């Protein structure tokens, strides 16, 4: 039996990972369903396996105690300005509930992929490819279709960006404590965005995890990698398609995107393929070719691609 699957060549980076609250392991870029008995089980990150229930009611003193500690740890010469932004803030238990129920980890990956990559979304993405400014693809070397795919997945082309107070969401995650160091760092950057006048507080909206705009940047990436592509003097990843797409391209370029290389190939696996080797360590193309794996199109990867580590991914399982 010959099976047509996907071989992920690590010639790029996971497109969305740096925009997420925590970069997931690379296979999450494609996902995989519950494997059949013949396939090796897929390990998930320990922190993602735990379903964090909504916390029991905590009194305001606990939250105020955390705020005081945050200001002592991170306030510096901006302590008063940070305190003013945090004044009267209360935790949002909805954030804690959502943090423990992320769809990437709470439903079978095959179902997640089918919902995320619908025929209608693919068709709309094809129509929107021309929205990516040519100068962006030329400058950063990231293909338009990759940027449009990110745009589609992160915010449904800007339609679903999240309407939660980013500062409150990040403060809640920091107070809850599961990822306190990370959340406090992102909170400090979010406060800096407001205090420096890059975005007013009312407009600093995003997801429950603090991801912002049409390409769902975290505050640190917004400050470090945001691009004012339309030249209006503001990095507006919320309202400007050009700014959002250029910022995403800049993020990928800085994270190791390799111009001119393919992110992945469809491959045909030989009969008797050892599925314990799938979803596992990355190896150069010579390793996989020696095990009878070949490209579905009958071609071969370029020399540069062949030298990269690659992993076999099973988006729909061994029989998919």
PyMOL commands that set and color helices and strands:
alter all, ss='L'
color gray80, all
select helices_A, chain A and resi 17-19+26-29+46-49+60-74+76-86+93-99+103-106+109-116+119-131+134-140+144-155+166-176+180-195+201-203+219-225+241-255+275-277+285-289+303-307
alter helices_A, ss='H'
color red, helices_A
select strands_A, chain A and resi 3-9+164-165+205-206+264-269+294-295+310-313
alter strands_A, ss='S'
color yellow, strands_A
deselect
rebuild
show_as cartoon
